[in-house]
């Protein structure tokens, strides 16, 4: 990777694409999405609402990725089957509700 010198004399690295960064860490988008889902749940449990919101936004922002677990999740209260994408949208809406962003709740659902 080539370096460049900025106006103030500091070295700048070339910008790399996301694919090369993921390859460097041996992380698949599916595993990253799984970790972000877990982080959103744990952060929300510990009261870190803005961090949970960020994680939930990243999960929804990743969209459908190859190798993602898209099995149907059954909602306990209603026994209605939900896809993983629907569950992600509900998690994001809950995070928005927790930080009192009510218009974004309506948009997320």
C-alpha positions, 0 to 999 in steps of 0.5 A, a space after each residue: 500500500 502506497 503512502 501519501 504526504 499531506 500538506 502538514 507533512 503527515 503520512 496518509 494511507 490510501 483508502 481501502 474498500 470494505 472487502 479488503 478490510 473484512 478479508 484482513 480480519 477474516 470476518 464475513 458479513 454474516 458473522 458481523 451481523 450476528 455480533 451486532 444483533 447480540 451487541 444490540 440486545 446486550 447493550 439495551 439490557 445494560 441501559 446503553 440505549 444510544 449504543 444499542 441504537 447504533 448497533 441495531 441501525 447497523 444490522 438493518 443497514 447491512 440488509 440481507 447478507 449471504 450466509 445470514 441466519 434468516 430462519 423464522 423466529 416465533 414471537 412468544 406473545 402471539 405465536 406469529 412467525 417473524 423473519 429475521 429481517 422483521 425481528 431486526 426492524 422491531 429491535 431497531 424500533 424498540 431502540 428508537 423508542 427507548 431514546 424517545 425518537 418516536 417518529 423514527 419508530 413509526 418509520 422503522 415499522 
